[in-house]
Amino acid sequence: MQQAMHLSETSLWRDYRAMSFVIWLSIAQTVSWGIMFYGFAVFIKPLTAEFDWSKAEITGAFTLSLLMVGLFSVSAGSVLDRFGGRWLMTGASALGAALLFIAAQIETLTAYYAVWIGLGLAMATTLYPSGFAVLVATLGTRARQGVTLMTLIAGFASTVFIPLISLLIDMVDWRDSFTLLGAMLLVTCVPIHAYVLRLERVPGAGQTVRPRIFSIDLKSGPVADALRNPVLWWIALCFTANSFVMAGVTVHIIPLMLERGFAMATIVATIALIGPMQVAGRIAVTIFERWLDFRKAGLISGIFLLLGFALLFQARPDNNLNYLFPIFYGGSLGIITIVRALAVPELIGSQAYGALNGLLGLASSLALAATPVLVSWVWLIGQSYTAPLFLLSAVALGSLLSFILAVKKVRS
């Protein structure tokens, strides 16, 4: 059954078994992203109200969580390469549920930090990189279709879970909300990973050499070969720069637009468009997949990102360009998610996908964690967001140029 799913040349859209496999994993991705990643921000207000912690103190926990995601991503990828994702992702989902139950009982900031450090470990082994590794190994040449479908479904995580968690907090209190979310993670993601992933193809099955988990073989093997390949470094620079831009916009878009004189209702409406535009970008990739190969998708994503910043530079309350910004920016983010998932097999090769994707994820996670503070420092230069906008635009340009150089290196 596993071989049939992997070796079949039938389009994913016509293979019920493979489609079912992807859809169930995508549901688990949606729940994991919605609860463990997007849910954090919703709890800031009730926690500040009850404990009088500052926003900086609370968000510091999420920064550490993201650092943990980056630090453990390589080890998680190595485990996936050798043993597959079934028990790793099942255990990580169970860990996430247990930590959410503990979060419902916390009384100190130290305990809250401990919970989110643990959730960083859970996220490192359950979110997109792990899901992509399973799809690439199991679906083979149809991985692009699987990745597109997964990101299309999981793209609704914030749309579904941010209002859902807000509603839960309003109906019960924040402690009961943590408990309910833990239960939701336990009854959905744990059984999906334990049951559905029995059909996965394990890349390292049959190997007798003991794998390196917490270190990388720099002398021989696919990881060592990739590290000597300039393509890996150019694509790493591309994705790290892209993560830098995304983190900067996510944290600073509200104060930036307030500085420009936008009303809060307009700002919320603008930001609300980003999620649907990400989904629209992924739908476009699905519809035009015959004509839009990996390289073209990466170029379009980079160009859209630059166009988005050009519009944001000119956006003012009297010209409505702020509503065009999320079309290009959100579309770029939606497309680059698919490009990220396919970069290793398309540009380097499918061997050691988990470890190599983990290395790329490590660099991106560090950028996600460091960018908000760095952009704040740049803001201090002129006490305005003009300098940060120039910085983010320059980094976006660097991301596009790095992608072009990576593709050229492959062709040469």
N, C-alpha and C positions, 0 to 999 in steps of 0.2 A: 504493500500500500504506500509506504514511504517512497520507494523508488519510483512508483508510477506517478506520484505527485511531482517528484523532482524532475524526472526525465521527460515528462510529457511535453510535446511541442504545441499542444492545444492552447489557445489563448486563455489567459486566466479567466476572462469574462465568460467563457464557455465551459469551464471546468468547475462543476458544483463543489467537489470535494476541496479543491484548492481555494476556491472563493470562500467557502465556509471557514476554512482554516484561518484565512486572513481576516475575515470579518470578526470572528470571535477574539482573535488577538487584538484587533483594533478597538473592540469594546473595552478590553482590559486596559489598553493604552489610554483611552478616553477617561476612564475612571481614575487611573493612576495620576495622570496629568491634572485632572480637575481637582482631586482631593489633595495630593501631596505638593503640587507646585502652585496652582492658581489659588488654592484655598488659603494660603498664608496671609495674603493682604487683607482678607475679609475679617480676620481675627484681630487686626491691629487696634481697631477702635474699642471693642469690648475689653481687651486686655489693658489698654491705657486707662480706661474708665475704672476698672476694678483694682489694679495694682499701682496705678500712677507711674508706670514705666514710661519713659520717653519713646517716641517713634524710632529714634536712632538706636536705642537699646534693643528694641524688639526686632527691627530689621537687621541688626547685627547677627541675630540667630540665623536668618535666611542667607546672609552672606557666607557664614560658616558652612551652612548646608550646601551651598553651591560649590564651595571649595572642596567639600567632601565628595561631591559628585565627580569633580575633575580628578581628584587624587585616586579615587577607586575605579575610575572608568577603564584604565588600562588593565588592571587585575580582573575586573569583570569581563572584559573582552577576551582575556586569555582563558578564563574558565569556560566561556561560551565556545571558543575555538576548540577546546579539548573535550568538553563534556556536554555541550549543548545548553539550552536555556531552561529545560523543564524544571529541574529541582532548584536551580539558582533563582529563577524568577518566582517560583512558588514560595520559596523560603523568604525572599525579599518582600513579597506582598504580605506574607504573614507577619514579618517584622514590622512593616509599615502599619498594619492594623494594630498590633500590640502597642506600638509607640503612640498611636492616636488615643488608645485607651488610657495610656499613662498621662498623655497631655491633658486629659479631662480632670486629672487629680493634682496638677502642679500648683505649687504655692510660692515658688521662688523663681527668679530670673535664671539662676544657674540650672534649675531643673528644666526650664523651657529651652535653654540652649542645648542641654543634653539630648532632649527629644529631637530637636531639629538637626543636630549632628548625626544622630541615628537615622533620621529620615533621609539625609543626604546619601547615606550608604544604601538605603532602600531604593532611592531614585536612580542611583548609579547603575543598578542592576535590573530595573524594570522599565525605564522610559525608552524613548526612541532608539538610542544606540543598540540596546539589547534586542528590541523588537526587530530592528533592521537586520541585525546579524542573523537572527533566526530566519527571516524571510530570504535573505541572500543565499544562505546555505540550503534552504529547503526548496525554493522555487527556481533556482538556477537562472536561466535566461529570461524567466518571467518575473524576476525580482522587481524590475521597474514598475510593472503593473501593480504588484503587491504593495510596494512602498507608496505609490500614488494613492491607492485605495486606503491604506492605513492612515496616511497623513490627512486624507480627505475626511475620514470619519473622526479621527482624534482632533482635527481642527476645530471641532465644536466643543472641546472640553471647557474652555473659558466661558463660552456662550451659555452652556448648560449649568456649570457648577458654581460660577460666581453668584448668579442670582439665587440658585438653590441653597447655597450655604448661607447667604444673607437672609433668606427666608427662614431657614432653620434657626439661626441665631435670634431672629425676631419672635419666632413661635416658642422656642424653649430658651435656654441660656447657652452660653458658649461652651460650658462643660459638657452638657448633654449633646451639643452639636458635634464636638470631638468624638464622643462615644458613638453617635449614629454614623459618622463618617468612617470610623474604624470598622464598624459592623458592615458597612457597605463595601469597604475594601476587602474584608474577610470573605463575604459571601459571593462576591463577583470575581475578583482577580485571582484569588487562591484556587478555586476550582477550575477556572478557565486555564490557568497556566499548568495545573497538575494534569488535567484531562486532555486538552487540545494539543498540548505540546508533546504528547506521546507520539504524534505523527511527524514531528520535526526530523530533519536529517541532521545528524551530529557530525560536524566537519572532521573531528579528530578520531572518530570511531575506528577501532582497530590499531591505533598507535600503541606501541609498547614503551616508547621513551617517555620518561616522566617529564611532564611539561613544567616550564617555569611559570609561576603564577605571579609572584611579587617582584620579579625582575625580568629583564629582557635580554635575550641572547644577542649580543652586539657583534659576534664573530661570524655566525653562519645562520642560515635559515631565512625564511621569507621576511621576517621583521627586520633583520640585519640588512638584507638586500634593499628593502624599501627605504630604510634610513639613509642608505647611500645614494638613493635616487633623488635628484633635485626636484622631481615632480611632486614628491610627498611634501617637501618643504614649501614649495610654492602654493600648493593647495591648502596646507596648514595655515600659511599666512593669509590666504584668501578667507578662510572660514573664521580665523581669529579676528581679523579686521571686521568681518560681517557681524560677529557676536559683539564686538566693541560698539559698533553703531547701534545695534538693536538694544543693548543695555542702556546706552546713553539716551536714546529716544524714550524707552519705556519709563525711565526714572524722571527724566527732565522735561518731557513734553508738556505737562501741565504747567509748571512754573514758567516755561518758555512762552506759552501762549498767553498766560496771565500777564506777563511782562509786555506782550504786544497789545494788550488791551481787549482781549477776547473775553466774553462772558463765560461763566463756568458752564452754563447749559450748552453753549456752542462747543466748548472744549470736550465735554462728555460726548456730544454727538459726533464730533470728529474722531475721537478715539474709538468709539463704538463701531466705526466703519472699518477699522483695521482688520479685525477678526474675519468678517465676511469676505473682505478682499483677499485675505490669505487663502480662504477656501476657494474663491473664484479663480485664483492663480493656479491652484492644484487641479480644478476642474478643466481649465484651459489646457493644462499639460495632458490630462486624460483624453480630452477630445481630439487634440492635435498631435497625439503621440507618434503617429506615422511620420510626421514632418518635423516635429520638434525633438531632435535627439538631445543627448546629454549636454553636448557643447553649446548648442543653440540655446537651451534652457538656461545654462549658466550665464551666457552673455546677456540674455534678456533680463534676467534677475538683476545683474549688475547695472545695466542701463536704467532699468526702472528705479533702482535705489537712488541713482544720481538725479533722475528727473524728479523724484519725490522731494529731495532736498532743495532742488532749484525752486520748486513750488513753495516749500516751507519758508525759504528765504524771503519770498515776495508776499507771503500770506499776511493779510491785514483784515481787521473786522469789516472793512467796507468792500472787499473784492471777492470773498467766498473761495479764494484759492485753497483755503484750509480743507475744503471738502474734496479737492482733487488730490491733495497730498496722500491721504490714506489709500487711494486707488492704486497709485504706483508703489508706495511704500509697502502696503499690505500684500499686493501682488508679488512684489519682490521677495518678501519673507516666505510666502507660500511656496514659490518655485524653488528657492534656495534650500528648503527643507528636503525636497526630493533630490536635488543635486548633491547635498551633503551625504545622503544615504548611498548614492551610487558612485561617489567619487573614487573610492578605493577599488572596486571591481572594474570600473571603466578606465581608470588611468594607471593603475598599478597591477591589479590582479586580485582574485578572490581569496587567495591563500592568506591565512592569519587576519581575516577581515575584522574579527572582534578586537584583537590587540591594536591593529592599526587605526581602526575607527576610534578606539579608546584614547589613543595618543592624540588624535585630532580633537576629540572631545575634551581632553585635559587642557589643551591650549585655549579652547573656546570658553571653558568654564572659568579659567583664570581671568580672561578678559571680561566675562560677565560680572565677576566679583569685584574687579578693580575699577571698571569704567565709571560707575556713578560718582565715586570720590574724585577721580581724576578730572572728570568734566566739571565738577564743582570747583576744583582748584583753577581750572581755566576760566571759569566764570568770574572769579575774583580779579582777573587781570583788568577787565574793563567794567566790572559790575553790570554786565549785560550778557545776553546769550548770543551776541554776534560772533565772538571768538569761538565759543563752543560749536556753533553751527559750521564755521569754517573748518574746525578740526574734524567734526564728524563727516563733513563732505569730502575732505581730503582722505580720510581713512576709507570711506566708501569707494573713492576712486582707486585707492591702493588695492582694495579687495578685487575690483574688476580687473585691474592690470595683472594682479597675481594669478587670477584664473586664466587669463589669456596666455600668460607665460607658461603655466602648467600644461595647458593644452598643446602649445607649440612644442614644448619639450617632448611630449609623447609622440607627436607627429615626426619630429626629427630623429 
